[in-house]
């Protein structure tokens, strides 16, 4: 499933070229539902690791009791995802397809409890612009607020404040870079990590791509 189900509605770029934005509108409900059920659901459930988890544990279940226990664990009901979880998974899928942003690690794997909300940026990955790797850090907000812009953009938990923190807080940068280092070393993403880190350091901590994604179920406005 590609992005034919989304159409551009608004695009802008500031005079310095440092900020740009695009709005997209769902134009085919049935295709969008299929996209959610397939691409987004696979990301949300981290299906690749789930299959490995089942296979590896099955190899260790050598008695009837062990097999029965494993079946009960695998069949334990999972909680329904929160709207913000679906929003983050949708954003990751669209950004990966539209801008070829690489997500080296699915944050679902870091949860200790089913409903955990992990600290740090919602989006953590890499983007290559003109063959130059950069950290791609972002926040995702999902809102049904009919105000334009919605209230979720403001306040200490709003997108504006969170993006400012992502841009300027060195403690956040250190935590996210360390998080990425541990997940990229000895993997295919290591060259991207090295390139993005070098560009970050050479620029005094400014050469990063900030992403603010707002997902709404309201009619678009100019």
N, CA and C atoms as a LAMMPS dump frame, in Angstrom:
ITEM: TIMESTEP
0
ITEM: NUMBER OF ATOMS
666
ITEM: BOX BOUNDS ff ff ff
-5.0000000000000000e+02 5.0000000000000000e+02
-5.0000000000000000e+02 5.0000000000000000e+02
-5.0000000000000000e+02 5.0000000000000000e+02
ITEM: ATOMS id mol type element x y z
1 1 1 N 0.836 -1.189 0
2 1 2 C 0 0 0
3 1 3 C 0.868 1.235 0
4 2 1 N 0.738 2.06 -0.988
5 2 2 C 1.516 3.289 -1.061
6 2 3 C 0.748 4.469 -0.523
7 3 1 N 1.165 5.659 -0.949
8 3 2 C 0.567 6.878 -0.426
9 3 3 C -0.403 7.509 -1.405
10 4 1 N -0.92 6.746 -2.369
11 4 2 C -1.881 7.309 -3.31
12 4 3 C -3.166 7.719 -2.616
13 5 1 N -3.396 7.169 -1.399
14 5 2 C -4.615 7.493 -0.679
15 5 3 C -4.535 8.853 -0.003
16 6 1 N -3.354 9.495 -0.053
17 6 2 C -3.191 10.802 0.558
18 6 3 C -2.906 11.837 -0.518
19 7 1 N -3.529 13.013 -0.418
20 7 2 C -3.244 14.085 -1.366
21 7 3 C -2.733 15.302 -0.609
22 8 1 N -1.85 16.066 -1.266
23 8 2 C -1.369 17.294 -0.65
24 8 3 C -2.492 18.323 -0.606
25 9 1 N -2.565 19.064 0.489
26 9 2 C -3.556 20.137 0.594
27 9 3 C -2.883 21.492 0.764
28 10 1 N -1.831 21.572 1.559
29 10 2 C -1.119 22.829 1.792
30 10 3 C 0.362 22.539 1.907
31 11 1 N 1.19 23.348 1.266
32 11 2 C 2.635 23.246 1.431
33 11 3 C 3.212 24.643 1.58
34 12 1 N 4.237 24.78 2.399
35 12 2 C 4.89 26.077 2.541
36 12 3 C 6.352 25.869 2.914
37 13 1 N 7.162 26.871 2.611
38 13 2 C 8.573 26.9 2.988
39 13 3 C 8.92 28.316 3.383
40 14 1 N 9.627 28.482 4.496
41 14 2 C 10.002 29.819 4.934
42 14 3 C 11.068 30.385 3.997
43 15 1 N 11.269 31.697 4.034
44 15 2 C 12.166 32.365 3.093
45 15 3 C 13.591 31.853 3.191
46 16 1 N 14.016 31.432 4.396
47 16 2 C 15.373 30.918 4.557
48 16 3 C 15.484 29.452 4.165
49 17 1 N 14.359 28.798 3.911
50 17 2 C 14.375 27.401 3.52
51 17 3 C 14.589 26.434 4.663
52 18 1 N 14.53 26.933 5.907
53 18 2 C 14.828 26.076 7.055
54 18 3 C 13.594 25.373 7.591
55 19 1 N 12.404 25.85 7.235
56 19 2 C 11.165 25.241 7.717
57 19 3 C 10.23 25.036 6.547
58 20 1 N 9.669 23.848 6.452
59 20 2 C 8.678 23.582 5.424
60 20 3 C 7.59 22.712 6.011
61 21 1 N 6.441 22.761 5.403
62 21 2 C 5.337 21.965 5.92
63 21 3 C 4.385 21.544 4.825
64 22 1 N 3.745 20.417 5.028
65 22 2 C 2.76 19.919 4.082
66 22 3 C 1.586 19.329 4.847
67 23 1 N 0.393 19.607 4.366
68 23 2 C -0.793 18.956 4.898
69 23 3 C -1.258 17.904 3.917
70 24 1 N -1.734 16.773 4.428
71 24 2 C -2.232 15.717 3.556
72 24 3 C -3.647 15.346 3.973
73 25 1 N -4.44 15.008 3
74 25 2 C -5.844 14.671 3.221
75 25 3 C -6.114 13.257 2.739
76 26 1 N -6.796 12.462 3.572
77 26 2 C -7.198 11.118 3.162
78 26 3 C -8.289 11.25 2.097
79 27 1 N -8.051 10.659 0.936
80 27 2 C -8.994 10.797 -0.176
81 27 3 C -9.74 9.508 -0.492
82 28 1 N -9.332 8.404 0.116
83 28 2 C -10.009 7.134 -0.137
84 28 3 C -10.117 6.383 1.182
85 29 1 N -11.304 6.372 1.76
86 29 2 C -11.484 5.784 3.087
87 29 3 C -11.167 4.298 3.119
88 30 1 N -11.594 3.554 2.119
89 30 2 C -11.383 2.107 2.136
90 30 3 C -9.897 1.778 2.01
91 31 1 N -9.173 2.507 1.148
92 31 2 C -7.737 2.284 1.017
93 31 3 C -7.012 2.676 2.306
94 32 1 N -7.466 3.737 2.936
95 32 2 C -6.839 4.183 4.179
96 32 3 C -7.051 3.15 5.282
97 33 1 N -8.266 2.602 5.355
98 33 2 C -8.53 1.555 6.345
99 33 3 C -7.637 0.343 6.106
100 34 1 N -7.439 -0.016 4.84
101 34 2 C -6.563 -1.135 4.511
102 34 3 C -5.12 -0.822 4.899
103 35 1 N -4.713 0.415 4.688
104 35 2 C -3.356 0.846 5.07
105 35 3 C -3.166 0.727 6.577
106 36 1 N -4.181 1.112 7.347
107 36 2 C -4.109 0.996 8.798
108 36 3 C -4.028 -0.463 9.227
109 37 1 N -4.86 -1.308 8.63
110 37 2 C -4.916 -2.719 9.024
111 37 3 C -3.623 -3.447 8.677
112 38 1 N -2.967 -3.037 7.607
113 38 2 C -1.762 -3.741 7.161
114 38 3 C -0.48 -3.041 7.621
115 39 1 N -0.082 -1.979 6.964
116 39 2 C 1.206 -1.336 7.248
117 39 3 C 1.291 -0.799 8.669
118 40 1 N 0.263 -0.054 9.091
119 40 2 C 0.307 0.594 10.408
120 40 3 C 0.188 -0.436 11.524
121 41 1 N -0.685 -1.404 11.352
122 41 2 C -0.863 -2.439 12.378
123 41 3 C 0.417 -3.255 12.543
124 42 1 N 1.09 -3.558 11.441
125 42 2 C 2.342 -4.321 11.518
126 42 3 C 3.387 -3.553 12.302
127 43 1 N 3.442 -2.236 12.093
128 43 2 C 4.388 -1.407 12.842
129 43 3 C 3.988 -1.34 14.31
130 44 1 N 2.71 -1.185 14.556
131 44 2 C 2.214 -1.043 15.919
132 44 3 C 2.443 -2.309 16.738
133 45 1 N 2.283 -3.461 16.116
134 45 2 C 2.446 -4.737 16.804
135 45 3 C 3.875 -5.264 16.738
136 46 1 N 4.731 -4.568 15.97
137 46 2 C 6.115 -5.009 15.775
138 46 3 C 6.117 -6.487 15.379
139 47 1 N 5.448 -6.8 14.275
140 47 2 C 5.202 -8.184 13.898
141 47 3 C 6.48 -8.97 13.65
142 48 1 N 7.527 -8.302 13.173
143 48 2 C 8.788 -9.01 12.906
144 48 3 C 9.342 -9.635 14.184
145 49 1 N 9.398 -8.844 15.262
146 49 2 C 9.912 -9.349 16.53
147 49 3 C 8.922 -10.333 17.156
148 50 1 N 7.64 -10.103 16.977
149 50 2 C 6.635 -11.003 17.541
150 50 3 C 6.798 -12.41 16.974
151 51 1 N 7.083 -12.516 15.677
152 51 2 C 7.27 -13.831 15.053
153 51 3 C 8.531 -14.508 15.594
154 52 1 N 9.606 -13.728 15.763
155 52 2 C 10.844 -14.28 16.31
156 52 3 C 10.65 -14.72 17.755
157 53 1 N 9.922 -13.917 18.514
158 53 2 C 9.634 -14.232 19.916
159 53 3 C 8.939 -15.589 20.025
160 54 1 N 7.915 -15.801 19.203
161 54 2 C 7.172 -17.057 19.254
162 54 3 C 8.042 -18.226 18.824
163 55 1 N 8.834 -18.036 17.777
164 55 2 C 9.679 -19.111 17.273
165 55 3 C 10.75 -19.506 18.285
166 56 1 N 11.412 -18.523 18.876
167 56 2 C 12.501 -18.813 19.821
168 56 3 C 11.979 -19.474 21.09
169 57 1 N 10.833 -19.023 21.585
170 57 2 C 10.281 -19.643 22.792
171 57 3 C 9.757 -21.045 22.507
172 58 1 N 9.225 -21.242 21.307
173 58 2 C 8.725 -22.573 20.949
174 58 3 C 9.853 -23.601 20.971
175 59 1 N 11.045 -23.167 20.58
176 59 2 C 12.195 -24.08 20.571
177 59 3 C 12.609 -24.492 21.98
178 60 1 N 12.205 -23.707 22.978
179 60 2 C 12.575 -24 24.362
180 60 3 C 11.487 -24.753 25.119
181 61 1 N 10.318 -24.881 24.496
182 61 2 C 9.202 -25.566 25.16
183 61 3 C 9.268 -27.054 24.829
184 62 1 N 9.859 -27.843 25.72
185 62 2 C 10.12 -29.255 25.435
186 62 3 C 9.214 -30.212 26.2
187 63 1 N 8.325 -29.694 27.042
188 63 2 C 7.403 -30.563 27.776
189 63 3 C 5.983 -30.103 27.512
190 64 1 N 5.023 -30.987 27.841
191 64 2 C 3.621 -30.626 27.642
192 64 3 C 3.257 -29.388 28.452
193 65 1 N 3.755 -29.297 29.69
194 65 2 C 3.457 -28.132 30.526
195 65 3 C 4.043 -26.86 29.912
196 66 1 N 5.271 -26.971 29.393
197 66 2 C 5.909 -25.806 28.788
198 66 3 C 5.145 -25.342 27.549
199 67 1 N 4.722 -26.292 26.726
200 67 2 C 3.961 -25.948 25.527
201 67 3 C 2.645 -25.286 25.904
202 68 1 N 1.977 -25.824 26.921
203 68 2 C 0.713 -25.245 27.363
204 68 3 C 0.918 -23.834 27.913
205 69 1 N 1.982 -23.639 28.697
206 69 2 C 2.275 -22.316 29.245
207 69 3 C 2.555 -21.313 28.136
208 70 1 N 3.323 -21.747 27.137
209 70 2 C 3.634 -20.866 26.019
210 70 3 C 2.375 -20.472 25.264
211 71 1 N 1.491 -21.436 25.048
212 71 2 C 0.234 -21.123 24.352
213 71 3 C -0.568 -20.091 25.12
214 72 1 N -0.63 -20.226 26.446
215 72 2 C -1.393 -19.278 27.251
216 72 3 C -0.765 -17.882 27.222
217 73 1 N 0.573 -17.829 27.194
218 73 2 C 1.246 -16.528 27.103
219 73 3 C 0.956 -15.867 25.754
220 74 1 N 1.084 -16.65 24.681
221 74 2 C 0.882 -16.098 23.338
222 74 3 C -0.569 -15.693 23.093
223 75 1 N -1.495 -16.372 23.762
224 75 2 C -2.92 -16.074 23.568
225 75 3 C -3.464 -15.069 24.57
226 76 1 N -2.596 -14.578 25.472
227 76 2 C -3.055 -13.576 26.434
228 76 3 C -3.523 -12.339 25.675
229 77 1 N -4.713 -11.81 25.984
230 77 2 C -5.252 -10.675 25.232
231 77 3 C -4.385 -9.429 25.387
232 78 1 N -4.135 -8.778 24.264
233 78 2 C -3.38 -7.524 24.284
234 78 3 C -4.345 -6.355 24.445
235 79 1 N -3.939 -5.314 25.163
236 79 2 C -4.816 -4.149 25.316
237 79 3 C -4.992 -3.427 23.987
238 80 1 N -6.147 -2.812 23.815
239 80 2 C -6.362 -2.021 22.603
240 80 3 C -5.398 -0.842 22.589
241 81 1 N -4.831 -0.527 21.434
242 81 2 C -3.886 0.6 21.367
243 81 3 C -4.595 1.929 21.61
244 82 1 N -3.889 2.845 22.226
245 82 2 C -4.395 4.195 22.437
246 82 3 C -4.346 4.962 21.112
247 83 1 N -5.189 5.992 20.954
248 83 2 C -5.146 6.796 19.72
249 83 3 C -3.761 7.356 19.428
250 84 1 N -3.025 7.791 20.478
251 84 2 C -1.69 8.355 20.235
252 84 3 C -0.722 7.289 19.738
253 85 1 N -0.915 6.033 20.153
254 85 2 C -0.052 4.963 19.668
255 85 3 C -0.282 4.717 18.177
256 86 1 N -1.552 4.725 17.779
257 86 2 C -1.884 4.557 16.365
258 86 3 C -1.335 5.728 15.561
259 87 1 N -1.465 6.937 16.116
260 87 2 C -0.96 8.125 15.439
261 87 3 C 0.538 8.057 15.202
262 88 1 N 1.291 7.624 16.206
263 88 2 C 2.749 7.527 16.061
264 88 3 C 3.126 6.482 15.018
265 89 1 N 2.455 5.334 15.038
266 89 2 C 2.747 4.289 14.057
267 89 3 C 2.404 4.755 12.641
268 90 1 N 1.284 5.46 12.497
269 90 2 C 0.891 6.001 11.194
270 90 3 C 1.935 6.998 10.702
271 91 1 N 2.376 7.886 11.586
272 91 2 C 3.381 8.886 11.207
273 91 3 C 4.667 8.212 10.746
274 92 1 N 5.11 7.186 11.458
275 92 2 C 6.341 6.497 11.089
276 92 3 C 6.213 5.836 9.713
277 93 1 N 5.084 5.211 9.464
278 93 2 C 4.886 4.539 8.174
279 93 3 C 4.884 5.547 7.027
280 94 1 N 4.161 6.647 7.182
281 94 2 C 4.072 7.646 6.12
282 94 3 C 5.421 8.318 5.882
283 95 1 N 6.119 8.676 6.955
284 95 2 C 7.417 9.332 6.811
285 95 3 C 8.445 8.402 6.175
286 96 1 N 8.363 7.122 6.501
287 96 2 C 9.289 6.16 5.905
288 96 3 C 9.063 6.056 4.401
289 97 1 N 7.809 6.023 3.983
290 97 2 C 7.494 5.893 2.563
291 97 3 C 7.709 7.196 1.802
292 98 1 N 7.338 8.308 2.425
293 98 2 C 7.371 9.597 1.732
294 98 3 C 8.776 10.198 1.689
295 99 1 N 9.516 10.078 2.784
296 99 2 C 10.821 10.738 2.876
297 99 3 C 11.975 9.763 3.113
298 100 1 N 11.682 8.479 3.068
299 100 2 C 12.7 7.434 3.253
300 100 3 C 13.445 7.59 4.578
301 101 1 N 12.737 8.048 5.594
302 101 2 C 13.33 8.129 6.923
303 101 3 C 13.481 6.722 7.479
304 102 1 N 14.616 6.463 8.091
305 102 2 C 14.915 5.14 8.624
306 102 3 C 14.679 5.13 10.132
307 103 1 N 13.931 4.131 10.581
308 103 2 C 13.685 3.936 12.015
309 103 3 C 14.446 2.684 12.441
310 104 1 N 15.606 2.831 13.072
311 104 2 C 16.43 1.656 13.375
312 104 3 C 15.877 0.772 14.469
313 105 1 N 14.886 1.265 15.199
314 105 2 C 14.397 0.486 16.333
315 105 3 C 12.939 0.84 16.582
316 106 1 N 12.12 -0.177 16.741
317 106 2 C 10.717 0.042 17.076
318 106 3 C 10.597 0.203 18.59
319 107 1 N 10.135 1.368 19.031
320 107 2 C 10.103 1.649 20.47
321 107 3 C 9.123 0.762 21.237
322 108 1 N 8.279 0.034 20.506
323 108 2 C 7.405 -0.936 21.173
324 108 3 C 8.221 -1.955 21.965
325 109 1 N 9.452 -2.218 21.514
326 109 2 C 10.301 -3.22 22.157
327 109 3 C 10.829 -2.756 23.512
328 110 1 N 10.775 -1.472 23.774
329 110 2 C 11.31 -0.945 25.023
330 110 3 C 10.278 -0.884 26.15
331 111 1 N 9.044 -1.208 25.841
332 111 2 C 8.003 -1.124 26.855
333 111 3 C 8.131 -2.244 27.875
334 112 1 N 8 -1.882 29.135
335 112 2 C 8.026 -2.879 30.207
336 112 3 C 6.613 -3.316 30.587
337 113 1 N 5.639 -2.465 30.303
338 113 2 C 4.236 -2.793 30.543
339 113 3 C 3.457 -2.464 29.27
340 114 1 N 2.323 -3.13 29.028
341 114 2 C 1.604 -2.947 27.763
342 114 3 C 1.189 -1.513 27.482
343 115 1 N 0.903 -0.728 28.508
344 115 2 C 0.387 0.619 28.312
345 115 3 C 1.438 1.697 28.564
346 116 1 N 2.7 1.325 28.588
347 116 2 C 3.751 2.282 28.919
348 116 3 C 3.847 3.384 27.876
349 117 1 N 4.091 4.608 28.356
350 117 2 C 4.38 5.745 27.491
351 117 3 C 5.827 6.125 27.741
352 118 1 N 6.686 5.89 26.753
353 118 2 C 8.118 6.053 26.954
354 118 3 C 8.51 7.526 26.898
355 119 1 N 9.503 7.933 27.711
356 119 2 C 9.975 9.321 27.672
357 119 3 C 10.806 9.582 26.429
358 120 1 N 11.025 10.851 26.148
359 120 2 C 11.84 11.215 24.994
360 120 3 C 10.99 11.55 23.783
361 121 1 N 11.629 11.645 22.62
362 121 2 C 10.929 12.009 21.395
363 121 3 C 10.02 10.881 20.918
364 122 1 N 8.913 11.257 20.271
365 122 2 C 8.021 10.248 19.691
366 122 3 C 8.68 9.574 18.49
367 123 1 N 9.422 10.354 17.71
368 123 2 C 10.059 9.87 16.494
369 123 3 C 11.572 9.99 16.643
370 124 1 N 12.28 8.9 16.424
371 124 2 C 13.742 8.907 16.535
372 124 3 C 14.304 8.068 15.386
373 125 1 N 14.967 8.72 14.445
374 125 2 C 15.511 7.98 13.317
375 125 3 C 16.529 8.799 12.552
376 126 1 N 16.694 8.465 11.273
377 126 2 C 17.683 9.128 10.423
378 126 3 C 17.037 9.534 9.108
379 127 1 N 17.478 10.672 8.582
380 127 2 C 17.061 11.103 7.253
381 127 3 C 18.313 11.515 6.494
382 128 1 N 18.355 11.213 5.201
383 128 2 C 19.472 11.625 4.365
384 128 3 C 19.005 12.716 3.42
385 129 1 N 19.677 13.87 3.494
386 129 2 C 19.37 15.009 2.641
387 129 3 C 20.629 15.355 1.865
388 130 1 N 20.565 15.26 0.537
389 130 2 C 21.733 15.494 -0.314
390 130 3 C 22.902 14.613 0.126
391 131 1 N 22.599 13.34 0.363
392 131 2 C 23.604 12.339 0.772
393 131 3 C 24.248 12.65 2.114
394 132 1 N 23.59 13.478 2.918
395 132 2 C 24.083 13.818 4.248
396 132 3 C 23.114 13.277 5.287
397 133 1 N 23.62 12.447 6.196
398 133 2 C 22.762 11.852 7.226
399 133 3 C 22.529 12.833 8.362
400 134 1 N 21.29 12.872 8.839
401 134 2 C 20.937 13.702 9.98
402 134 3 C 20.047 12.905 10.927
403 135 1 N 20.09 13.273 12.199
404 135 2 C 19.11 12.729 13.127
405 135 3 C 17.74 13.299 12.764
406 136 1 N 16.73 12.459 12.757
407 136 2 C 15.346 12.879 12.545
408 136 3 C 14.602 12.682 13.863
409 137 1 N 14.277 13.776 14.513
410 137 2 C 13.619 13.74 15.819
411 137 3 C 12.292 14.471 15.714
412 138 1 N 11.256 13.896 16.296
413 138 2 C 9.962 14.551 16.14
414 138 3 C 8.945 14.208 17.192
415 139 1 N 7.848 14.937 17.126
416 139 2 C 6.704 14.744 18.007
417 139 3 C 5.464 14.533 17.161
418 140 1 N 4.574 13.686 17.651
419 140 2 C 3.32 13.393 16.967
420 140 3 C 2.166 13.731 17.895
421 141 1 N 1.204 14.469 17.39
422 141 2 C 0.007 14.788 18.159
423 141 3 C -1.219 14.32 17.386
424 142 1 N -2.111 13.638 18.086
425 142 2 C -3.362 13.174 17.493
426 142 3 C -4.508 13.894 18.179
427 143 1 N -5.348 14.599 17.404
428 143 2 C -6.352 15.47 18.021
429 143 3 C -7.66 15.45 17.247
430 144 1 N -8.757 15.525 17.999
431 144 2 C -10.089 15.7 17.404
432 144 3 C -10.617 17.103 17.653
433 145 1 N -9.805 17.967 18.245
434 145 2 C -10.178 19.347 18.531
435 145 3 C -10.47 20.086 17.229
436 146 1 N -11.618 20.744 17.139
437 146 2 C -12.001 21.439 15.908
438 146 3 C -11.389 22.828 15.795
439 147 1 N -10.736 23.312 16.869
440 147 2 C -10.072 24.613 16.788
441 147 3 C -8.909 24.54 15.806
442 148 1 N -8.595 25.686 15.196
443 148 2 C -7.477 25.764 14.253
444 148 3 C -6.554 26.909 14.647
445 149 1 N -5.332 26.592 15.146
446 149 2 C -4.818 25.255 15.428
447 149 3 C -5.424 24.689 16.707
448 150 1 N -5.352 23.398 16.916
449 150 2 C -5.923 22.798 18.121
450 150 3 C -5.106 23.158 19.36
451 151 1 N -5.743 23.062 20.51
452 151 2 C -5.087 23.426 21.766
453 151 3 C -3.873 22.554 22.07
454 152 1 N -3.84 21.372 21.488
455 152 2 C -2.739 20.445 21.756
456 152 3 C -1.399 20.977 21.239
457 153 1 N -1.437 22.045 20.484
458 153 2 C -0.209 22.654 19.99
459 153 3 C 0.49 23.489 21.058
460 154 1 N -0.224 23.842 22.13
461 154 2 C 0.306 24.805 23.085
462 154 3 C 0.468 24.201 24.477
463 155 1 N 1.083 24.968 25.375
464 155 2 C 1.283 24.504 26.742
465 155 3 C 2.526 23.649 26.869
466 156 1 N 2.84 23.234 28.093
467 156 2 C 4.064 22.477 28.349
468 156 3 C 4.038 21.096 27.705
469 157 1 N 2.852 20.557 27.484
470 157 2 C 2.752 19.263 26.813
471 157 3 C 2.401 19.414 25.338
472 158 1 N 2.376 20.652 24.847
473 158 2 C 2.022 20.898 23.463
474 158 3 C 3.194 20.708 22.515
475 159 1 N 2.878 20.615 21.231
476 159 2 C 3.911 20.336 20.243
477 159 3 C 4.948 21.448 20.153
478 160 1 N 4.503 22.707 20.248
479 160 2 C 5.437 23.824 20.112
480 160 3 C 6.525 23.759 21.173
481 161 1 N 6.13 23.545 22.425
482 161 2 C 7.097 23.471 23.516
483 161 3 C 7.987 22.238 23.366
484 162 1 N 7.404 21.11 22.987
485 162 2 C 8.172 19.876 22.882
486 162 3 C 9.193 19.944 21.747
487 163 1 N 8.837 20.565 20.627
488 163 2 C 9.791 20.71 19.531
489 163 3 C 10.923 21.663 19.916
490 164 1 N 10.592 22.711 20.658
491 164 2 C 11.625 23.618 21.14
492 164 3 C 12.61 22.882 22.053
493 165 1 N 12.064 22.013 22.899
494 165 2 C 12.906 21.214 23.795
495 165 3 C 13.778 20.251 22.993
496 166 1 N 13.196 19.632 21.974
497 166 2 C 13.972 18.716 21.129
498 166 3 C 15.1 19.444 20.407
499 167 1 N 14.859 20.691 20.048
500 167 2 C 15.851 21.448 19.295
501 167 3 C 17 21.925 20.168
502 168 1 N 16.732 22.207 21.447
503 168 2 C 17.713 22.941 22.244
504 168 3 C 18.198 22.269 23.522
505 169 1 N 17.544 21.221 23.977
506 169 2 C 17.898 20.623 25.256
507 169 3 C 19.004 19.575 25.063
508 170 1 N 20.205 19.887 25.547
509 170 2 C 21.34 18.997 25.353
510 170 3 C 21.193 17.69 26.133
511 171 1 N 20.486 17.72 27.252
512 171 2 C 20.255 16.481 27.996
513 171 3 C 19.407 15.517 27.178
514 172 1 N 18.397 16.059 26.492
515 172 2 C 17.563 15.237 25.622
516 172 3 C 18.399 14.681 24.474
517 173 1 N 19.228 15.531 23.869
518 173 2 C 20.09 15.081 22.775
519 173 3 C 20.991 13.939 23.223
520 174 1 N 21.621 14.101 24.392
521 174 2 C 22.526 13.072 24.89
522 174 3 C 21.794 11.745 25.079
523 175 1 N 20.607 11.793 25.679
524 175 2 C 19.843 10.571 25.924
525 175 3 C 19.447 9.887 24.623
526 176 1 N 19 10.678 23.643
527 176 2 C 18.548 10.099 22.381
528 176 3 C 19.714 9.54 21.564
529 177 1 N 20.842 10.246 21.568
530 177 2 C 22.01 9.753 20.834
531 177 3 C 22.533 8.469 21.472
532 178 1 N 22.551 8.429 22.8
533 178 2 C 22.976 7.21 23.489
534 178 3 C 22.02 6.066 23.187
535 179 1 N 20.736 6.36 23.19
536 179 2 C 19.713 5.359 22.883
537 179 3 C 19.936 4.799 21.48
538 180 1 N 20.216 5.682 20.522
539 180 2 C 20.448 5.251 19.149
540 180 3 C 21.752 4.475 19.019
541 181 1 N 22.797 4.918 19.707
542 181 2 C 24.084 4.233 19.612
543 181 3 C 23.946 2.766 20
544 182 1 N 23.268 2.519 21.113
545 182 2 C 23.131 1.145 21.612
546 182 3 C 22.326 0.272 20.652
547 183 1 N 21.45 0.881 19.857
548 183 2 C 20.597 0.109 18.96
549 183 3 C 21.122 0.046 17.523
550 184 1 N 22.121 0.868 17.219
551 184 2 C 22.666 0.893 15.857
552 184 3 C 24.007 0.19 15.723
553 185 1 N 24.758 0.1 16.808
554 185 2 C 26.1 -0.477 16.724
555 185 3 C 26.006 -1.934 16.261
556 186 1 N 26.892 -2.29 15.335
557 186 2 C 26.943 -3.641 14.757
558 186 3 C 25.684 -3.991 13.964
559 187 1 N 25.012 -2.962 13.431
560 187 2 C 23.857 -3.182 12.565
561 187 3 C 24.06 -2.41 11.264
562 188 1 N 23.129 -2.582 10.34
563 188 2 C 23.203 -1.869 9.064
564 188 3 C 23.054 -0.354 9.228
565 189 1 N 22.57 0.09 10.385
566 189 2 C 22.334 1.516 10.598
567 189 3 C 23.55 2.254 11.161
568 190 1 N 24.624 1.514 11.453
569 190 2 C 25.785 2.139 12.072
570 190 3 C 26.39 3.261 11.221
571 191 1 N 26.554 3.107 9.893
572 191 2 C 27.071 4.229 9.094
573 191 3 C 26.177 5.464 9.161
574 192 1 N 24.864 5.269 9.203
575 192 2 C 23.959 6.409 9.344
576 192 3 C 24.158 7.102 10.687
577 193 1 N 24.31 6.304 11.736
578 193 2 C 24.532 6.878 13.058
579 193 3 C 25.829 7.678 13.079
580 194 1 N 26.892 7.114 12.518
581 194 2 C 28.169 7.817 12.508
582 194 3 C 28.084 9.126 11.725
583 195 1 N 27.448 9.087 10.565
584 195 2 C 27.318 10.291 9.764
585 195 3 C 26.478 11.361 10.441
586 196 1 N 25.339 10.937 11.016
587 196 2 C 24.457 11.896 11.686
588 196 3 C 25.133 12.499 12.911
589 197 1 N 25.874 11.675 13.657
590 197 2 C 26.561 12.169 14.852
591 197 3 C 27.655 13.159 14.477
592 198 1 N 28.428 12.858 13.43
593 198 2 C 29.482 13.778 12.99
594 198 3 C 28.891 15.112 12.563
595 199 1 N 27.8 15.086 11.801
596 199 2 C 27.167 16.324 11.359
597 199 3 C 26.595 17.105 12.53
598 200 1 N 26.053 16.39 13.497
599 200 2 C 25.525 17.035 14.699
600 200 3 C 26.643 17.739 15.469
601 201 1 N 27.752 17.044 15.691
602 201 2 C 28.861 17.618 16.458
603 201 3 C 29.511 18.774 15.708
604 202 1 N 29.725 18.608 14.391
605 202 2 C 30.37 19.657 13.598
606 202 3 C 29.539 20.933 13.531
607 203 1 N 28.229 20.811 13.716
608 203 2 C 27.344 21.981 13.619
609 203 3 C 27.026 22.592 14.98
610 204 1 N 27.691 22.115 16.019
611 204 2 C 27.387 22.636 17.351
612 204 3 C 26.049 22.171 17.871
613 205 1 N 25.607 21.014 17.396
614 205 2 C 24.348 20.463 17.871
615 205 3 C 23.117 21.001 17.175
616 206 1 N 23.294 21.641 16.013
617 206 2 C 22.153 22.26 15.325
618 206 3 C 21.707 21.485 14.088
619 207 1 N 22.564 20.653 13.537
620 207 2 C 22.254 20 12.263
621 207 3 C 21.429 18.738 12.49
622 208 1 N 20.154 18.946 12.811
623 208 2 C 19.203 17.855 12.98
624 208 3 C 17.921 18.205 12.232
625 209 1 N 17.128 17.208 11.917
626 209 2 C 15.827 17.425 11.271
627 209 3 C 14.739 17.272 12.325
628 210 1 N 13.983 18.338 12.546
629 210 2 C 12.874 18.317 13.501
630 210 3 C 11.569 18.083 12.761
631 211 1 N 10.751 17.168 13.286
632 211 2 C 9.497 16.803 12.632
633 211 3 C 8.344 17.005 13.596
634 212 1 N 7.378 17.79 13.191
635 212 2 C 6.154 17.946 13.963
636 212 3 C 4.989 17.423 13.144
637 213 1 N 4.332 16.377 13.633
638 213 2 C 3.256 15.716 12.881
639 213 3 C 1.95 15.865 13.653
640 214 1 N 0.959 16.475 13.027
641 214 2 C -0.364 16.638 13.623
642 214 3 C -1.357 15.803 12.825
643 215 1 N -2.021 14.869 13.489
644 215 2 C -2.997 13.988 12.847
645 215 3 C -4.38 14.333 13.383
646 216 1 N -5.303 14.637 12.478
647 216 2 C -6.637 15.086 12.9
648 216 3 C -7.724 14.378 12.099
649 217 1 N -8.92 14.342 12.674
650 217 2 C -10.071 13.794 11.963
651 217 3 C -11.075 14.91 11.649
652 218 1 N -10.552 16.109 11.399
653 218 2 C -11.398 17.272 11.119
654 218 3 C -11.162 17.747 9.689
655 219 1 N -12.12 18.482 9.107
656 219 2 C -11.94 18.978 7.745
657 219 3 C -10.743 19.928 7.672
658 220 1 N -9.99 19.903 6.58
659 220 2 C -8.831 20.796 6.444
660 220 3 C -9.268 22.249 6.252
661 221 1 N -8.441 23.149 6.744
662 221 2 C -8.675 24.581 6.554
663 221 3 C -7.398 25.228 6.056
664 222 1 N -7.514 26.346 5.368
665 222 2 C -6.351 27.075 4.86
666 222 3 C -5.752 27.908 5.982
